[in-house]
Amino acid sequence: MSRHSRLQRQVLSLYRDLLRAGRGKPGAEARVRAEFRQHAGLPRSDVLRIEYLYRRGRRQLQLLRSGHATAMGAFVRPRAPTEEPGGVGSQPDDGDSPRNPHDSTGAPETRPDGQ
């Protein structure tokens, strides 16, 4: 087995540190593993992308260690039944006005002309 490069050792160390920092925080360990698996197939020659992800991981580690983080998760917007095409409660789109993505939340609709 060949020796790891300096960057590879740093990434592996970051992975271990993130797992340790995430212990006891709901969703943190699973999120760390998923994030690293997602980017495991990056080619070794893509050094700029790897370094960017490494710096991003270091910032996330600082946040986890800061004590303010109580959990870690992904920002996923659940699909509401009204968002299904042609479903009950969906509004017809007349094409004249832009759609506000927050219409179903009860937030007031804003228009560019201020009305």
C-alpha positions in Angstrom: 0.0 0.0 0.0 1.4 3.4 -0.9 1.8 6.2 1.6 -0.9 8.9 1.7 -0.1 12.4 0.5 -0.2 15.3 3.0 -3.6 16.3 1.7 -5.0 12.8 2.1 -3.7 12.6 5.7 -5.4 16.0 6.4 -8.7 14.8 4.9 -8.6 11.6 6.9 -7.8 13.5 10.1 -10.7 15.9 9.4 -13.0 12.9 8.9 -12.0 11.5 12.3 -12.3 14.9 14.0 -15.7 15.5 12.6 -16.9 12.1 13.7 -15.6 12.8 17.2 -17.1 16.3 17.4 -20.4 14.9 16.2 -20.8 12.3 18.9 -23.9 12.9 20.9 -25.4 15.4 18.3 -28.4 13.9 16.5 -27.7 13.4 12.8 -24.1 14.6 12.8 -22.3 11.3 12.3 -24.6 10.1 9.6 -24.3 13.5 7.8 -20.5 13.4 8.0 -20.3 9.9 6.6 -22.8 10.7 3.8 -20.9 13.9 2.9 -17.6 12.1 2.7 -19.1 9.2 0.7 -20.6 11.6 -1.7 -17.2 13.1 -2.5 -15.1 9.9 -2.3 -15.1 9.5 -6.0 -13.4 12.8 -6.7 -10.3 12.3 -8.8 -7.0 12.9 -7.0 -6.0 15.4 -9.7 -9.0 17.7 -8.7 -6.9 19.4 -6.0 -8.7 22.7 -6.0 -12.1 21.0 -5.3 -10.6 18.8 -2.6 -9.0 21.8 -0.9 -12.3 23.7 -1.1 -14.2 20.8 0.5 -11.4 20.5 3.1 -11.7 24.1 4.1 -15.5 23.8 4.2 -15.2 20.8 6.5 -12.8 22.7 8.8 -15.4 25.5 9.2 -18.1 22.9 9.9 -15.8 21.3 12.5 -15.4 24.7 14.2 -19.1 25.1 14.4 -19.6 21.6 15.9 -16.9 22.3 18.5 -18.2 25.7 19.4 -20.9 24.3 21.7 -23.7 26.2 20.0 -24.5 23.3 17.7 -26.9 20.8 19.2 -27.6 18.8 16.1 -26.6 18.5 12.5 -28.9 17.9 9.5 -29.6 18.8 5.9 -31.9 21.5 4.9 -34.5 19.6 3.0 -37.9 21.1 2.1 -40.6 18.4 2.5 -43.0 18.2 -0.4 -46.4 19.3 0.6 -49.5 17.7 -0.9 -50.5 21.0 -2.5 -47.3 21.1 -4.5 -48.2 18.0 -6.6 -49.2 18.9 -10.2 -53.0 19.0 -10.5 -53.5 18.1 -6.9 -56.2 19.5 -4.6 -55.4 23.0 -3.6 -53.1 23.8 -6.4 -53.6 27.1 -8.1 -53.7 27.5 -11.8 -50.8 29.4 -13.3 -52.1 32.1 -15.7 -48.5 33.0 -16.7 -49.0 36.7 -16.1 -47.4 37.0 -12.7 -44.4 35.3 -11.2 -45.0 32.5 -8.8 -44.0 33.1 -5.2 -42.5 29.9 -3.7 -44.0 30.8 -0.3 -47.6 31.1 -1.4 -48.7 27.9 0.4 -47.1 29.1 3.7 -49.4 32.0 4.1 -46.7 34.6 3.6 -47.9 37.7 1.8 -47.2 37.7 -1.9 -44.8 40.5 -2.9 -44.7 42.0 -6.4 -41.7 43.9 -7.9 -43.8 47.1 -8.3 -44.5 47.2 -4.6 -48.3 46.6 -4.7 
